[in-house]
């Protein structure tokens, strides 16, 4: 099963908003799991994922802020 979440051309501000909200949702998911897990290994794993996502968002933000061009976004969710 596949769900098409995003498909289209967006200006840089719209694209950044969509990407930011998706990444922030994933960060919030990991933060919620940290508060419900007591296993130190799980907490470290989630913290690493959060740092990675924050870094990715910063890179995307820097790239999109510096352009006035439209960008094409495609986001698919594949459930196997």
mmJSON file of the N, C-alpha and C atoms, coordinates in Angstrom:
{"data_MODEL":{"atom_site":{
"group_PDB":["ATOM","ATOM","ATOM","ATOM","ATOM","ATOM","ATOM","ATOM","ATOM","ATOM","ATOM","ATOM","ATOM","ATOM","ATOM","ATOM","ATOM","ATOM","ATOM","ATOM","ATOM","ATOM","ATOM","ATOM","ATOM","ATOM","ATOM","ATOM","ATOM","ATOM","ATOM","ATOM","ATOM","ATOM","ATOM","ATOM","ATOM","ATOM","ATOM","ATOM","ATOM","ATOM","ATOM","ATOM","ATOM","ATOM","ATOM","ATOM","ATOM","ATOM","ATOM","ATOM","ATOM","ATOM","ATOM","ATOM","ATOM","ATOM","ATOM","ATOM","ATOM","ATOM","ATOM","ATOM","ATOM","ATOM","ATOM","ATOM","ATOM","ATOM","ATOM","ATOM","ATOM","ATOM","ATOM","ATOM","ATOM","ATOM","ATOM","ATOM","ATOM","ATOM","ATOM","ATOM","ATOM","ATOM","ATOM","ATOM","ATOM","ATOM","ATOM","ATOM","ATOM","ATOM","ATOM","ATOM","ATOM","ATOM","ATOM","ATOM","ATOM","ATOM","ATOM","ATOM","ATOM","ATOM","ATOM","ATOM","ATOM","ATOM","ATOM","ATOM","ATOM","ATOM","ATOM","ATOM","ATOM","ATOM","ATOM","ATOM","ATOM","ATOM","ATOM","ATOM","ATOM","ATOM","ATOM","ATOM","ATOM","ATOM","ATOM","ATOM","ATOM","ATOM","ATOM","ATOM","ATOM","ATOM","ATOM","ATOM","ATOM","ATOM","ATOM","ATOM","ATOM","ATOM","ATOM","ATOM","ATOM","ATOM","ATOM","ATOM","ATOM","ATOM","ATOM","ATOM","ATOM","ATOM","ATOM","ATOM","ATOM","ATOM","ATOM","ATOM","ATOM","ATOM","ATOM","ATOM","ATOM","ATOM","ATOM","ATOM","ATOM","ATOM","ATOM","ATOM","ATOM","ATOM","ATOM","ATOM","ATOM","ATOM","ATOM","ATOM","ATOM","ATOM","ATOM","ATOM","ATOM","ATOM","ATOM","ATOM","ATOM","ATOM","ATOM","ATOM","ATOM","ATOM","ATOM","ATOM","ATOM","ATOM","ATOM","ATOM","ATOM","ATOM","ATOM","ATOM","ATOM","ATOM","ATOM","ATOM","ATOM","ATOM","ATOM","ATOM","ATOM","ATOM","ATOM","ATOM","ATOM","ATOM","ATOM","ATOM","ATOM","ATOM","ATOM","ATOM","ATOM","ATOM","ATOM","ATOM","ATOM","ATOM","ATOM","ATOM","ATOM","ATOM","ATOM","ATOM"],
"id":[1,2,3,4,5,6,7,8,9,10,11,12,13,14,15,16,17,18,19,20,21,22,23,24,25,26,27,28,29,30,31,32,33,34,35,36,37,38,39,40,41,42,43,44,45,46,47,48,49,50,51,52,53,54,55,56,57,58,59,60,61,62,63,64,65,66,67,68,69,70,71,72,73,74,75,76,77,78,79,80,81,82,83,84,85,86,87,88,89,90,91,92,93,94,95,96,97,98,99,100,101,102,103,104,105,106,107,108,109,110,111,112,113,114,115,116,117,118,119,120,121,122,123,124,125,126,127,128,129,130,131,132,133,134,135,136,137,138,139,140,141,142,143,144,145,146,147,148,149,150,151,152,153,154,155,156,157,158,159,160,161,162,163,164,165,166,167,168,169,170,171,172,173,174,175,176,177,178,179,180,181,182,183,184,185,186,187,188,189,190,191,192,193,194,195,196,197,198,199,200,201,202,203,204,205,206,207,208,209,210,211,212,213,214,215,216,217,218,219,220,221,222,223,224,225,226,227,228,229,230,231,232,233,234,235,236,237,238,239,240],
"type_symbol":["N","C","C","N","C","C","N","C","C","N","C","C","N","C","C","N","C","C","N","C","C","N","C","C","N","C","C","N","C","C","N","C","C","N","C","C","N","C","C","N","C","C","N","C","C","N","C","C","N","C","C","N","C","C","N","C","C","N","C","C","N","C","C","N","C","C","N","C","C","N","C","C","N","C","C","N","C","C","N","C","C","N","C","C","N","C","C","N","C","C","N","C","C","N","C","C","N","C","C","N","C","C","N","C","C","N","C","C","N","C","C","N","C","C","N","C","C","N","C","C","N","C","C","N","C","C","N","C","C","N","C","C","N","C","C","N","C","C","N","C","C","N","C","C","N","C","C","N","C","C","N","C","C","N","C","C","N","C","C","N","C","C","N","C","C","N","C","C","N","C","C","N","C","C","N","C","C","N","C","C","N","C","C","N","C","C","N","C","C","N","C","C","N","C","C","N","C","C","N","C","C","N","C","C","N","C","C","N","C","C","N","C","C","N","C","C","N","C","C","N","C","C","N","C","C","N","C","C","N","C","C","N","C","C","N","C","C","N","C","C"],
"label_atom_id":["N","CA","C","N","CA","C","N","CA","C","N","CA","C","N","CA","C","N","CA","C","N","CA","C","N","CA","C","N","CA","C","N","CA","C","N","CA","C","N","CA","C","N","CA","C","N","CA","C","N","CA","C","N","CA","C","N","CA","C","N","CA","C","N","CA","C","N","CA","C","N","CA","C","N","CA","C","N","CA","C","N","CA","C","N","CA","C","N","CA","C","N","CA","C","N","CA","C","N","CA","C","N","CA","C","N","CA","C","N","CA","C","N","CA","C","N","CA","C","N","CA","C","N","CA","C","N","CA","C","N","CA","C","N","CA","C","N","CA","C","N","CA","C","N","CA","C","N","CA","C","N","CA","C","N","CA","C","N","CA","C","N","CA","C","N","CA","C","N","CA","C","N","CA","C","N","CA","C","N","CA","C","N","CA","C","N","CA","C","N","CA","C","N","CA","C","N","CA","C","N","CA","C","N","CA","C","N","CA","C","N","CA","C","N","CA","C","N","CA","C","N","CA","C","N","CA","C","N","CA","C","N","CA","C","N","CA","C","N","CA","C","N","CA","C","N","CA","C","N","CA","C","N","CA","C","N","CA","C","N","CA","C","N","CA","C","N","CA","C","N","CA","C","N","CA","C","N","CA","C"],
"label_alt_id":[null,null,null,null,null,null,null,null,null,null,null,null,null,null,null,null,null,null,null,null,null,null,null,null,null,null,null,null,null,null,null,null,null,null,null,null,null,null,null,null,null,null,null,null,null,null,null,null,null,null,null,null,null,null,null,null,null,null,null,null,null,null,null,null,null,null,null,null,null,null,null,null,null,null,null,null,null,null,null,null,null,null,null,null,null,null,null,null,null,null,null,null,null,null,null,null,null,null,null,null,null,null,null,null,null,null,null,null,null,null,null,null,null,null,null,null,null,null,null,null,null,null,null,null,null,null,null,null,null,null,null,null,null,null,null,null,null,null,null,null,null,null,null,null,null,null,null,null,null,null,null,null,null,null,null,null,null,null,null,null,null,null,null,null,null,null,null,null,null,null,null,null,null,null,null,null,null,null,null,null,null,null,null,null,null,null,null,null,null,null,null,null,null,null,null,null,null,null,null,null,null,null,null,null,null,null,null,null,null,null,null,null,null,null,null,null,null,null,null,null,null,null,null,null,null,null,null,null,null,null,null,null,null,null,null,null,null,null,null,null],
"label_comp_id":["UNK","UNK","UNK","UNK","UNK","UNK","UNK","UNK","UNK","UNK","UNK","UNK","UNK","UNK","UNK","UNK","UNK","UNK","UNK","UNK","UNK","UNK","UNK","UNK","UNK","UNK","UNK","UNK","UNK","UNK","UNK","UNK","UNK","UNK","UNK","UNK","UNK","UNK","UNK","UNK","UNK","UNK","UNK","UNK","UNK","UNK","UNK","UNK","UNK","UNK","UNK","UNK","UNK","UNK","UNK","UNK","UNK","UNK","UNK","UNK","UNK","UNK","UNK","UNK","UNK","UNK","UNK","UNK","UNK","UNK","UNK","UNK","UNK","UNK","UNK","UNK","UNK","UNK","UNK","UNK","UNK","UNK","UNK","UNK","UNK","UNK","UNK","UNK","UNK","UNK","UNK","UNK","UNK","UNK","UNK","UNK","UNK","UNK","UNK","UNK","UNK","UNK","UNK","UNK","UNK","UNK","UNK","UNK","UNK","UNK","UNK","UNK","UNK","UNK","UNK","UNK","UNK","UNK","UNK","UNK","UNK","UNK","UNK","UNK","UNK","UNK","UNK","UNK","UNK","UNK","UNK","UNK","UNK","UNK","UNK","UNK","UNK","UNK","UNK","UNK","UNK","UNK","UNK","UNK","UNK","UNK","UNK","UNK","UNK","UNK","UNK","UNK","UNK","UNK","UNK","UNK","UNK","UNK","UNK","UNK","UNK","UNK","UNK","UNK","UNK","UNK","UNK","UNK","UNK","UNK","UNK","UNK","UNK","UNK","UNK","UNK","UNK","UNK","UNK","UNK","UNK","UNK","UNK","UNK","UNK","UNK","UNK","UNK","UNK","UNK","UNK","UNK","UNK","UNK","UNK","UNK","UNK","UNK","UNK","UNK","UNK","UNK","UNK","UNK","UNK","UNK","UNK","UNK","UNK","UNK","UNK","UNK","UNK","UNK","UNK","UNK","UNK","UNK","UNK","UNK","UNK","UNK","UNK","UNK","UNK","UNK","UNK","UNK","UNK","UNK","UNK","UNK","UNK","UNK","UNK","UNK","UNK","UNK","UNK","UNK"],
"label_asym_id":["A","A","A","A","A","A","A","A","A","A","A","A","A","A","A","A","A","A","A","A","A","A","A","A","A","A","A","A","A","A","A","A","A","A","A","A","A","A","A","A","A","A","A","A","A","A","A","A","A","A","A","A","A","A","A","A","A","A","A","A","A","A","A","A","A","A","A","A","A","A","A","A","A","A","A","A","A","A","A","A","A","A","A","A","A","A","A","A","A","A","A","A","A","A","A","A","A","A","A","A","A","A","A","A","A","A","A","A","A","A","A","A","A","A","A","A","A","A","A","A","A","A","A","A","A","A","A","A","A","A","A","A","A","A","A","A","A","A","A","A","A","A","A","A","A","A","A","A","A","A","A","A","A","A","A","A","A","A","A","A","A","A","A","A","A","A","A","A","A","A","A","A","A","A","A","A","A","A","A","A","A","A","A","A","A","A","A","A","A","A","A","A","A","A","A","A","A","A","A","A","A","A","A","A","A","A","A","A","A","A","A","A","A","A","A","A","A","A","A","A","A","A","A","A","A","A","A","A","A","A","A","A","A","A","A","A","A","A","A","A"],
"label_entity_id":["1","1","1","1","1","1","1","1","1","1","1","1","1","1","1","1","1","1","1","1","1","1","1","1","1","1","1","1","1","1","1","1","1","1","1","1","1","1","1","1","1","1","1","1","1","1","1","1","1","1","1","1","1","1","1","1","1","1","1","1","1","1","1","1","1","1","1","1","1","1","1","1","1","1","1","1","1","1","1","1","1","1","1","1","1","1","1","1","1","1","1","1","1","1","1","1","1","1","1","1","1","1","1","1","1","1","1","1","1","1","1","1","1","1","1","1","1","1","1","1","1","1","1","1","1","1","1","1","1","1","1","1","1","1","1","1","1","1","1","1","1","1","1","1","1","1","1","1","1","1","1","1","1","1","1","1","1","1","1","1","1","1","1","1","1","1","1","1","1","1","1","1","1","1","1","1","1","1","1","1","1","1","1","1","1","1","1","1","1","1","1","1","1","1","1","1","1","1","1","1","1","1","1","1","1","1","1","1","1","1","1","1","1","1","1","1","1","1","1","1","1","1","1","1","1","1","1","1","1","1","1","1","1","1","1","1","1","1","1","1"],
"label_seq_id":[1,1,1,2,2,2,3,3,3,4,4,4,5,5,5,6,6,6,7,7,7,8,8,8,9,9,9,10,10,10,11,11,11,12,12,12,13,13,13,14,14,14,15,15,15,16,16,16,17,17,17,18,18,18,19,19,19,20,20,20,21,21,21,22,22,22,23,23,23,24,24,24,25,25,25,26,26,26,27,27,27,28,28,28,29,29,29,30,30,30,31,31,31,32,32,32,33,33,33,34,34,34,35,35,35,36,36,36,37,37,37,38,38,38,39,39,39,40,40,40,41,41,41,42,42,42,43,43,43,44,44,44,45,45,45,46,46,46,47,47,47,48,48,48,49,49,49,50,50,50,51,51,51,52,52,52,53,53,53,54,54,54,55,55,55,56,56,56,57,57,57,58,58,58,59,59,59,60,60,60,61,61,61,62,62,62,63,63,63,64,64,64,65,65,65,66,66,66,67,67,67,68,68,68,69,69,69,70,70,70,71,71,71,72,72,72,73,73,73,74,74,74,75,75,75,76,76,76,77,77,77,78,78,78,79,79,79,80,80,80],
"pdbx_PDB_ins_code":[null,null,null,null,null,null,null,null,null,null,null,null,null,null,null,null,null,null,null,null,null,null,null,null,null,null,null,null,null,null,null,null,null,null,null,null,null,null,null,null,null,null,null,null,null,null,null,null,null,null,null,null,null,null,null,null,null,null,null,null,null,null,null,null,null,null,null,null,null,null,null,null,null,null,null,null,null,null,null,null,null,null,null,null,null,null,null,null,null,null,null,null,null,null,null,null,null,null,null,null,null,null,null,null,null,null,null,null,null,null,null,null,null,null,null,null,null,null,null,null,null,null,null,null,null,null,null,null,null,null,null,null,null,null,null,null,null,null,null,null,null,null,null,null,null,null,null,null,null,null,null,null,null,null,null,null,null,null,null,null,null,null,null,null,null,null,null,null,null,null,null,null,null,null,null,null,null,null,null,null,null,null,null,null,null,null,null,null,null,null,null,null,null,null,null,null,null,null,null,null,null,null,null,null,null,null,null,null,null,null,null,null,null,null,null,null,null,null,null,null,null,null,null,null,null,null,null,null,null,null,null,null,null,null,null,null,null,null,null,null],
"Cartn_x":[0.844,0.0,0.889,0.47,1.236,0.286,0.712,-0.079,0.741,0.181,0.835,0.53,1.527,1.325,1.456,2.481,2.729,3.184,2.615,3.077,2.724,3.745,3.47,4.619,4.361,5.35,4.922,5.875,5.598,6.655,6.255,7.301,8.139,9.278,10.223,9.635,8.798,8.205,7.176,6.358,5.378,6.077,7.112,7.863,8.501,9.09,9.72,8.686,7.518,6.46,6.029,5.815,5.41,6.487,7.72,8.821,9.023,8.971,9.158,8.109,6.864,5.794,5.952,6.38,6.583,7.723,8.83,9.978,9.662,8.975,8.611,7.683,6.813,5.937,6.75,7.733,8.586,9.437,9.923,10.684,9.792,8.573,7.634,7.341,7.247,7.033,8.171,9.396,10.546,10.621,10.287,10.286,9.259,8.104,7.077,7.524,8.243,8.741,9.807,10.607,11.627,10.97,9.904,9.257,8.556,8.228,7.528,8.458,9.719,10.689,11.717,12.099,13.114,14.452,14.461,15.659,16.649,17.844,18.846,19.257,19.338,19.706,18.654,17.374,16.287,16.316,16.588,16.634,17.759,18.94,20.065,19.751,19.093,18.709,17.771,16.762,15.78,16.446,17.342,18.038,18.892,19.518,20.309,19.415,18.252,17.302,16.838,16.557,16.1,17.181,18.424,19.524,19.696,19.573,19.681,18.579,17.343,16.217,16.374,16.839,17.061,18.119,19.171,20.226,19.698,18.911,18.328,17.428,16.626,15.731,16.535,17.616,18.457,19.048,19.493,20.056,19.007,17.813,16.726,16.344,16.237,15.878,16.895,18.178,19.222,19.139,18.878,18.784,17.565,16.44,15.203,15.132,15.709,15.685,16.494,17.516,18.407,17.961,16.738,16.256,14.873,14.618,13.29,12.587,13.193,12.623,11.568,10.657,9.714,10.447,9.996,10.587,9.497,9.878,8.949,9.141,8.051,8.103,7.277,7.824,7.123,7.385,6.326,6.473,5.46,6.0,5.174,5.389,4.325,4.407,4.116,5.091,4.916,4.761,3.655,3.378,3.567,4.496,4.787,4.4],
"Cartn_y":[-1.174,0.0,1.237,2.233,3.466,4.652,5.655,6.873,8.048,8.796,9.998,11.146,11.564,12.629,14.014,14.19,15.486,15.231,15.988,15.93,17.252,17.973,19.223,20.2,21.355,22.425,23.509,23.96,24.923,26.016,27.217,28.223,27.829,28.455,28.026,28.131,29.128,29.285,28.189,27.859,26.781,25.443,25.208,23.958,23.831,24.905,24.884,24.623,25.216,24.995,23.526,22.938,21.529,20.611,20.819,19.981,20.157,21.39,21.659,20.944,21.018,20.376,18.856,18.276,16.823,16.423,17.142,16.812,17.079,18.181,18.484,17.416,16.876,15.795,14.562,14.247,13.083,13.31,14.524,14.847,14.691,15.197,15.073,13.612,12.785,11.343,10.752,11.062,10.524,11.095,12.362,12.956,12.274,11.976,11.275,9.874,9.211,7.867,7.913,8.968,9.106,9.198,9.955,10.125,8.853,7.961,6.749,5.539,5.673,4.573,4.886,3.872,4.055,3.445,2.652,1.987,3.022,3.057,4.052,3.918,2.712,2.483,3.066,2.866,3.428,4.951,5.516,6.97,7.536,6.933,7.398,7.297,6.201,6.021,7.146,7.423,8.472,9.846,10.104,11.388,11.56,10.487,10.533,10.831,10.188,10.433,11.889,12.426,13.815,14.767,14.548,15.408,15.334,14.132,13.955,14.744,14.613,15.314,16.831,17.302,18.742,19.245,18.469,18.839,18.861,17.866,17.814,19.024,19.372,20.519,21.806,21.952,23.133,23.241,22.116,22.125,22.488,21.923,22.237,23.705,24.173,25.574,26.503,26.225,27.049,27.028,25.872,25.757,26.483,26.366,26.968,28.47,28.93,30.366,31.139,30.507,31.174,31.057,30.635,30.526,31.139,31.707,32.239,31.369,30.249,29.356,28.459,27.991,26.972,25.634,24.795,23.464,22.411,21.251,20.134,19.215,18.904,17.993,16.754,15.61,14.338,13.594,13.233,12.467,11.325,10.121,8.923,8.147,7.568,6.677,5.28,4.396,3.032,2.124,1.405,0.489,-0.922,-1.642,-3.006,-4.008],
"Cartn_z":[0.0,0.0,0.0,-0.766,-0.865,-0.761,-0.004,0.164,-0.35,-1.283,-1.803,-0.85,-0.065,0.913,0.29,-0.508,-1.141,-2.569,-3.484,-4.871,-5.523,-5.94,-6.622,-6.564,-7.143,-7.188,-6.202,-5.404,-4.353,-4.376,-3.92,-3.767,-2.55,-2.387,-1.35,0.055,0.299,1.632,1.917,0.937,1.108,1.307,0.507,0.615,1.994,2.464,3.786,4.873,4.746,5.738,5.77,4.599,4.549,5.126,4.693,5.165,6.664,7.138,8.566,9.404,8.976,9.74,9.769,8.661,8.632,9.564,9.503,10.345,11.814,12.101,13.484,14.07,13.234,13.686,14.032,13.222,13.48,14.733,14.933,16.149,17.378,17.306,18.427,18.735,17.706,17.899,18.731,18.367,19.095,20.515,20.671,22.014,22.918,22.378,23.156,23.547,22.665,22.968,24.058,24.079,25.117,26.486,26.583,27.887,28.36,27.434,27.841,27.984,27.543,27.64,28.732,29.446,30.473,30.074,29.002,28.536,27.988,28.567,28.177,26.716,26.21,24.815,23.87,24.204,23.399,23.424,24.587,24.711,23.847,23.893,23.085,21.595,21.197,19.798,19.362,20.176,19.841,19.817,20.744,20.76,19.508,19.059,17.828,16.632,16.569,15.481,15.493,16.666,16.785,16.285,16.688,16.245,14.732,14.174,12.725,12.012,12.488,11.867,11.983,13.128,13.308,12.337,12.14,11.203,9.766,9.405,8.064,7.83,8.817,8.697,8.528,9.264,9.146,7.734,7.178,5.833,4.786,4.934,4.005,4.12,5.353,5.583,4.918,5.095,4.487,2.964,2.402,0.946,0.401,1.076,0.561,0.818,1.9,2.194,1.154,0.633,-0.318,-1.765,-2.004,-3.375,-3.504,-4.645,-4.939,-5.968,-6.31,-7.307,-6.677,-7.498,-7.054,-6.973,-6.088,-5.935,-6.059,-6.534,-6.668,-5.463,-4.793,-3.664,-3.976,-3.643,-3.727,-2.437,-1.743,-0.51,-0.539,-0.505,-0.513,0.768,1.264,2.407,1.891,2.014,1.552,2.754,2.8,3.897,3.379,3.998,3.539,4.587],
"occupancy":[1.0,1.0,1.0,1.0,1.0,1.0,1.0,1.0,1.0,1.0,1.0,1.0,1.0,1.0,1.0,1.0,1.0,1.0,1.0,1.0,1.0,1.0,1.0,1.0,1.0,1.0,1.0,1.0,1.0,1.0,1.0,1.0,1.0,1.0,1.0,1.0,1.0,1.0,1.0,1.0,1.0,1.0,1.0,1.0,1.0,1.0,1.0,1.0,1.0,1.0,1.0,1.0,1.0,1.0,1.0,1.0,1.0,1.0,1.0,1.0,1.0,1.0,1.0,1.0,1.0,1.0,1.0,1.0,1.0,1.0,1.0,1.0,1.0,1.0,1.0,1.0,1.0,1.0,1.0,1.0,1.0,1.0,1.0,1.0,1.0,1.0,1.0,1.0,1.0,1.0,1.0,1.0,1.0,1.0,1.0,1.0,1.0,1.0,1.0,1.0,1.0,1.0,1.0,1.0,1.0,1.0,1.0,1.0,1.0,1.0,1.0,1.0,1.0,1.0,1.0,1.0,1.0,1.0,1.0,1.0,1.0,1.0,1.0,1.0,1.0,1.0,1.0,1.0,1.0,1.0,1.0,1.0,1.0,1.0,1.0,1.0,1.0,1.0,1.0,1.0,1.0,1.0,1.0,1.0,1.0,1.0,1.0,1.0,1.0,1.0,1.0,1.0,1.0,1.0,1.0,1.0,1.0,1.0,1.0,1.0,1.0,1.0,1.0,1.0,1.0,1.0,1.0,1.0,1.0,1.0,1.0,1.0,1.0,1.0,1.0,1.0,1.0,1.0,1.0,1.0,1.0,1.0,1.0,1.0,1.0,1.0,1.0,1.0,1.0,1.0,1.0,1.0,1.0,1.0,1.0,1.0,1.0,1.0,1.0,1.0,1.0,1.0,1.0,1.0,1.0,1.0,1.0,1.0,1.0,1.0,1.0,1.0,1.0,1.0,1.0,1.0,1.0,1.0,1.0,1.0,1.0,1.0,1.0,1.0,1.0,1.0,1.0,1.0,1.0,1.0,1.0,1.0,1.0,1.0,1.0,1.0,1.0,1.0,1.0,1.0],
"B_iso_or_equiv":[0.0,0.0,0.0,0.0,0.0,0.0,0.0,0.0,0.0,0.0,0.0,0.0,0.0,0.0,0.0,0.0,0.0,0.0,0.0,0.0,0.0,0.0,0.0,0.0,0.0,0.0,0.0,0.0,0.0,0.0,0.0,0.0,0.0,0.0,0.0,0.0,0.0,0.0,0.0,0.0,0.0,0.0,0.0,0.0,0.0,0.0,0.0,0.0,0.0,0.0,0.0,0.0,0.0,0.0,0.0,0.0,0.0,0.0,0.0,0.0,0.0,0.0,0.0,0.0,0.0,0.0,0.0,0.0,0.0,0.0,0.0,0.0,0.0,0.0,0.0,0.0,0.0,0.0,0.0,0.0,0.0,0.0,0.0,0.0,0.0,0.0,0.0,0.0,0.0,0.0,0.0,0.0,0.0,0.0,0.0,0.0,0.0,0.0,0.0,0.0,0.0,0.0,0.0,0.0,0.0,0.0,0.0,0.0,0.0,0.0,0.0,0.0,0.0,0.0,0.0,0.0,0.0,0.0,0.0,0.0,0.0,0.0,0.0,0.0,0.0,0.0,0.0,0.0,0.0,0.0,0.0,0.0,0.0,0.0,0.0,0.0,0.0,0.0,0.0,0.0,0.0,0.0,0.0,0.0,0.0,0.0,0.0,0.0,0.0,0.0,0.0,0.0,0.0,0.0,0.0,0.0,0.0,0.0,0.0,0.0,0.0,0.0,0.0,0.0,0.0,0.0,0.0,0.0,0.0,0.0,0.0,0.0,0.0,0.0,0.0,0.0,0.0,0.0,0.0,0.0,0.0,0.0,0.0,0.0,0.0,0.0,0.0,0.0,0.0,0.0,0.0,0.0,0.0,0.0,0.0,0.0,0.0,0.0,0.0,0.0,0.0,0.0,0.0,0.0,0.0,0.0,0.0,0.0,0.0,0.0,0.0,0.0,0.0,0.0,0.0,0.0,0.0,0.0,0.0,0.0,0.0,0.0,0.0,0.0,0.0,0.0,0.0,0.0,0.0,0.0,0.0,0.0,0.0,0.0,0.0,0.0,0.0,0.0,0.0,0.0],
"pdbx_formal_charge":[null,null,null,null,null,null,null,null,null,null,null,null,null,null,null,null,null,null,null,null,null,null,null,null,null,null,null,null,null,null,null,null,null,null,null,null,null,null,null,null,null,null,null,null,null,null,null,null,null,null,null,null,null,null,null,null,null,null,null,null,null,null,null,null,null,null,null,null,null,null,null,null,null,null,null,null,null,null,null,null,null,null,null,null,null,null,null,null,null,null,null,null,null,null,null,null,null,null,null,null,null,null,null,null,null,null,null,null,null,null,null,null,null,null,null,null,null,null,null,null,null,null,null,null,null,null,null,null,null,null,null,null,null,null,null,null,null,null,null,null,null,null,null,null,null,null,null,null,null,null,null,null,null,null,null,null,null,null,null,null,null,null,null,null,null,null,null,null,null,null,null,null,null,null,null,null,null,null,null,null,null,null,null,null,null,null,null,null,null,null,null,null,null,null,null,null,null,null,null,null,null,null,null,null,null,null,null,null,null,null,null,null,null,null,null,null,null,null,null,null,null,null,null,null,null,null,null,null,null,null,null,null,null,null,null,null,null,null,null,null],
"auth_seq_id":[1,1,1,2,2,2,3,3,3,4,4,4,5,5,5,6,6,6,7,7,7,8,8,8,9,9,9,10,10,10,11,11,11,12,12,12,13,13,13,14,14,14,15,15,15,16,16,16,17,17,17,18,18,18,19,19,19,20,20,20,21,21,21,22,22,22,23,23,23,24,24,24,25,25,25,26,26,26,27,27,27,28,28,28,29,29,29,30,30,30,31,31,31,32,32,32,33,33,33,34,34,34,35,35,35,36,36,36,37,37,37,38,38,38,39,39,39,40,40,40,41,41,41,42,42,42,43,43,43,44,44,44,45,45,45,46,46,46,47,47,47,48,48,48,49,49,49,50,50,50,51,51,51,52,52,52,53,53,53,54,54,54,55,55,55,56,56,56,57,57,57,58,58,58,59,59,59,60,60,60,61,61,61,62,62,62,63,63,63,64,64,64,65,65,65,66,66,66,67,67,67,68,68,68,69,69,69,70,70,70,71,71,71,72,72,72,73,73,73,74,74,74,75,75,75,76,76,76,77,77,77,78,78,78,79,79,79,80,80,80],
"auth_comp_id":["UNK","UNK","UNK","UNK","UNK","UNK","UNK","UNK","UNK","UNK","UNK","UNK","UNK","UNK","UNK","UNK","UNK","UNK","UNK","UNK","UNK","UNK","UNK","UNK","UNK","UNK","UNK","UNK","UNK","UNK","UNK","UNK","UNK","UNK","UNK","UNK","UNK","UNK","UNK","UNK","UNK","UNK","UNK","UNK","UNK","UNK","UNK","UNK","UNK","UNK","UNK","UNK","UNK","UNK","UNK","UNK","UNK","UNK","UNK","UNK","UNK","UNK","UNK","UNK","UNK","UNK","UNK","UNK","UNK","UNK","UNK","UNK","UNK","UNK","UNK","UNK","UNK","UNK","UNK","UNK","UNK","UNK","UNK","UNK","UNK","UNK","UNK","UNK","UNK","UNK","UNK","UNK","UNK","UNK","UNK","UNK","UNK","UNK","UNK","UNK","UNK","UNK","UNK","UNK","UNK","UNK","UNK","UNK","UNK","UNK","UNK","UNK","UNK","UNK","UNK","UNK","UNK","UNK","UNK","UNK","UNK","UNK","UNK","UNK","UNK","UNK","UNK","UNK","UNK","UNK","UNK","UNK","UNK","UNK","UNK","UNK","UNK","UNK","UNK","UNK","UNK","UNK","UNK","UNK","UNK","UNK","UNK","UNK","UNK","UNK","UNK","UNK","UNK","UNK","UNK","UNK","UNK","UNK","UNK","UNK","UNK","UNK","UNK","UNK","UNK","UNK","UNK","UNK","UNK","UNK","UNK","UNK","UNK","UNK","UNK","UNK","UNK","UNK","UNK","UNK","UNK","UNK","UNK","UNK","UNK","UNK","UNK","UNK","UNK","UNK","UNK","UNK","UNK","UNK","UNK","UNK","UNK","UNK","UNK","UNK","UNK","UNK","UNK","UNK","UNK","UNK","UNK","UNK","UNK","UNK","UNK","UNK","UNK","UNK","UNK","UNK","UNK","UNK","UNK","UNK","UNK","UNK","UNK","UNK","UNK","UNK","UNK","UNK","UNK","UNK","UNK","UNK","UNK","UNK","UNK","UNK","UNK","UNK","UNK","UNK"],
"auth_asym_id":["A","A","A","A","A","A","A","A","A","A","A","A","A","A","A","A","A","A","A","A","A","A","A","A","A","A","A","A","A","A","A","A","A","A","A","A","A","A","A","A","A","A","A","A","A","A","A","A","A","A","A","A","A","A","A","A","A","A","A","A","A","A","A","A","A","A","A","A","A","A","A","A","A","A","A","A","A","A","A","A","A","A","A","A","A","A","A","A","A","A","A","A","A","A","A","A","A","A","A","A","A","A","A","A","A","A","A","A","A","A","A","A","A","A","A","A","A","A","A","A","A","A","A","A","A","A","A","A","A","A","A","A","A","A","A","A","A","A","A","A","A","A","A","A","A","A","A","A","A","A","A","A","A","A","A","A","A","A","A","A","A","A","A","A","A","A","A","A","A","A","A","A","A","A","A","A","A","A","A","A","A","A","A","A","A","A","A","A","A","A","A","A","A","A","A","A","A","A","A","A","A","A","A","A","A","A","A","A","A","A","A","A","A","A","A","A","A","A","A","A","A","A","A","A","A","A","A","A","A","A","A","A","A","A","A","A","A","A","A","A"],
"auth_atom_id":["N","CA","C","N","CA","C","N","CA","C","N","CA","C","N","CA","C","N","CA","C","N","CA","C","N","CA","C","N","CA","C","N","CA","C","N","CA","C","N","CA","C","N","CA","C","N","CA","C","N","CA","C","N","CA","C","N","CA","C","N","CA","C","N","CA","C","N","CA","C","N","CA","C","N","CA","C","N","CA","C","N","CA","C","N","CA","C","N","CA","C","N","CA","C","N","CA","C","N","CA","C","N","CA","C","N","CA","C","N","CA","C","N","CA","C","N","CA","C","N","CA","C","N","CA","C","N","CA","C","N","CA","C","N","CA","C","N","CA","C","N","CA","C","N","CA","C","N","CA","C","N","CA","C","N","CA","C","N","CA","C","N","CA","C","N","CA","C","N","CA","C","N","CA","C","N","CA","C","N","CA","C","N","CA","C","N","CA","C","N","CA","C","N","CA","C","N","CA","C","N","CA","C","N","CA","C","N","CA","C","N","CA","C","N","CA","C","N","CA","C","N","CA","C","N","CA","C","N","CA","C","N","CA","C","N","CA","C","N","CA","C","N","CA","C","N","CA","C","N","CA","C","N","CA","C","N","CA","C","N","CA","C","N","CA","C","N","CA","C","N","CA","C","N","CA","C","N","CA","C"],
"pdbx_PDB_model_num":[1,1,1,1,1,1,1,1,1,1,1,1,1,1,1,1,1,1,1,1,1,1,1,1,1,1,1,1,1,1,1,1,1,1,1,1,1,1,1,1,1,1,1,1,1,1,1,1,1,1,1,1,1,1,1,1,1,1,1,1,1,1,1,1,1,1,1,1,1,1,1,1,1,1,1,1,1,1,1,1,1,1,1,1,1,1,1,1,1,1,1,1,1,1,1,1,1,1,1,1,1,1,1,1,1,1,1,1,1,1,1,1,1,1,1,1,1,1,1,1,1,1,1,1,1,1,1,1,1,1,1,1,1,1,1,1,1,1,1,1,1,1,1,1,1,1,1,1,1,1,1,1,1,1,1,1,1,1,1,1,1,1,1,1,1,1,1,1,1,1,1,1,1,1,1,1,1,1,1,1,1,1,1,1,1,1,1,1,1,1,1,1,1,1,1,1,1,1,1,1,1,1,1,1,1,1,1,1,1,1,1,1,1,1,1,1,1,1,1,1,1,1,1,1,1,1,1,1,1,1,1,1,1,1,1,1,1,1,1,1]
}}}
